[in-house]
Amino acid sequence: MSEDGVATAEWRRRVDLGLAMSEGLPIVVVASLCAFFALASDSFFTLRNLTALSSQASTLLMVCTGATFVILMGSIDLSVGAIVLLVGSVVVELMNALGLGIAALAVGTVLGMLLGLINGIIFAWGAIPSFVVTLGSLSVFSGLAQELLQGRAIEYRSVAFDNLAIGQFIPHLPNIAVVAIAMWAVMVFVCFNTRFGRYMYVIGGGEAVARTSGVPVSRYKVYAFMLSGAMAGLAGTLAVARVGAAGPTLGSELLLNSLAAIVVGGTSLSGGEGGMHRTLLGVLIITLLDNGLNLMGVGEYVQMVVKGAVVISAVLVSQDRTKLSIVK
Amino acid sequence: MRPGLGEGSPVATEVILKVEGLCKSFAGIPVLRDVSLDVKRNSVVGIVGENGAGKSTLFNVISGIVPPDRGRIRFRDKEIRLSDYRQANLLGISRVFQEQALIPNVAVYANLLLSHENYFVRFGQVLDKHRMIEVAQRVVDGFGLEIDVRERTGNYDFSVRQSIEIARACLVPREVLGIETPVVLLDEPTAALSRSAEEALFRLIRKIKLHGSVVFVSHRLGEVLSISDVIYVLRDGRVVASVDPARTDERMLHRLMVGRERDADYYHEDRQADVANQPVVFAVSDFSLTNAYEAVSLEVRKGEIFGVGGLLDSGKSQLGRGMAGLQPPDRGVVRFGGSEIRRPTLRSLMAKGLAYVPAERLAQGLIVSFPIAWNVSLAGGQDMFSTYCGYWKRSAEEQASQHYMEELNIRAPGGPYTRCTALSGGNQQKVVLAKWLCRSPRVMILDNPTRGIDAGAKEEVYRVIRRLTADGVAIVLITDELLELIGMANRIAVMRGGRISAVIEAPPGRKPTESQLVALMVGS
């Protein structure tokens, strides 16, 4: 009977509290992390470090802006790190073979989009869970890239491309960060002011409802994976530009970091809840942890422990528990 | 009062479950108001009431699933406070749910003893399967069922599975927990069962009486009368009468349930137009889908309400989904908007002016966690509320929501951005209607548009439907509620076994009766 589905007043209070928590919490976490690291390390609040930090956050932010849409529609894209690696490797090879300059950006983005298209088509029309599809393509894309690299790090030769990432058009702000923030701003707009953005929420919130309302669900699922792939491709190209080479470990940390950043930001893995604006905070939290713990001289393995604990506790505190009747 | 079998007659009058002054509200809307009832040992208590009268909530409270706001439950002369269903179950209150609660891919014995595995543990963790099978077999044998409990549950058909569930509710407390006289709460499936399944159900209820007490919800008043020892009538969350079945009849029961006899005003029958001379706007011919419906043809005229009735398995809901293009038929043609469509899809039909309201409001009708405005714009997202380039027109969405909130009288505390979880079922259903009305449809397929909403909201929905037909909208009304079908429709198609077995004219003043329709539905 319908009244069973209606939240009681008590529930509503808890939902509201949960919402307030999940809205505000990431900001509080970012602020406290900044304060903590500023106290714990002299070199944290220096212009030099903040420049480095913005550059570090950029790749992750670009990857996450695309992947957030996929999470928002209740799916998952595990292949973003592998797309970064594959696109990075291919772009370096192409640059050295064809002498591509800045055009490499377009090539990388389109290549990433095509990889995303493959994911999307298998997912939407093959009716296979996105977890399985992208788990498979993760392996395929990584394998192809490693085959291409043969265990080496391949450098590229292009001054223009070099400038693209680490140059500072705006003083103390590397260009890669400018691109990342601009892309993020565009995606926030897309998320809240376009049909595509709305349909991501709708598919995540109730796919069956969307279908019975005439929403072209399958098509938009493919679009989401294409966008996720394109952003990963762009991120991969710029990451190569930043590091100066494509090596076997490129993008290896992105799979876990992107999911962690999106979820810590407050976008629900079950879909339909959250938003692009929050992903920026999630990315900041993950990058701040990496950067600050490094400055404090905390070992790599302890960093892993801390990061994992922060992700779990952030979600634990902000999760709207009234919706969690079944967790799989 | 007939004496209980197997017990001495003195105990048969003992009250085993006493409910006093139960109150319960959801989101400020009272669903139960001061409900009291007594259940005597080895008796059958019938509970009747319209959809939304509070029957399911009453069961939820008695079985510990929902806590009451006020009131007491006394069981075996002790006041009990239940925190969940398991606790109720261990005390001896068990429940047969409307939706079957058996896991199809495990053996029958595992289902029968589900959640009681701790009584069958050896060496700490290992389940004593032999003893489980033995006990489970005793349960089904005790109920006279010819079932091998080692068989996979899904291999048995619906009515056998229902018997298994009833046997579990009734005999497992005794065989496992040592409770001699459990109280079994039995929710009859909402939609109609086939005749033989129904007879089997009532035989089962007579059997439960030998072992315990039954509180039983049903829409089939005749059977309730014949089987119950006492009948409570619920209306709008209140017990309006407790009647002795020997001294009442179906008519009286019905009048008590709805507070009136079938009322022409309620369905605005005076506004039912004569459509004989109107053009046909929507037609399907030779519609067939394997295992659902076969060779269905129908025509709907401008301004007409074409009713479709039938039992649960008659295929009428699938036909609705087929005509809306959601589950395209294997064969058949839709004639709509000047063209013949062979493989209809919802999107192609929508573009020509079709709307579809599904029966499952929460699963398919609207996204309850979303605001009203977001739901209103769901069906118009492709054309009305976004530009060609894909820019979302938020102000258009807000205006449309505001417009339909006023027009349909959707009461929401926070305006168009109120989340639909905060709305009553009736207001939620009006949001689903608004989602389609903003597209100004010419044909609407409505599957149970008033399921689970209160009487007031129902009346409002009927008024909206009448107004639409006055504007020339053609309506296909698929419904399980006979009175609604009779009251609203110009013509009524009765489906049986996937085919339209009869089409009856239902002009105002010469409406068919319920028993005429039921006879056509069951084919007797």
Interface residues (C-beta under 8 A of the other chain):
Chain A: M1 S2 E3 D4 G5 V6 A7 T8 A9 R12 V15 F192 N193 T194 R195 F196 G197 R198 Y199 Y201 V202 G205 G206 A208 V209 A210 R211 T212 S213 G214 V215 P216 G272 E273 K323
Chain B: S25 F26 A27 G28 I29 V31 N51 G52 K55 S56 T57 N60 V66 A324 L326 L346 R347 M350 Y356 P358 R361 L362 A363 Q364 G365 L366 I367 V368 S369 F370 W374 S377 L378 A379 G381 Q382 F385 S386 G390 Y391 W392 R394 T421 A422 L423 S424 G425 Q428 K435 G452 I453
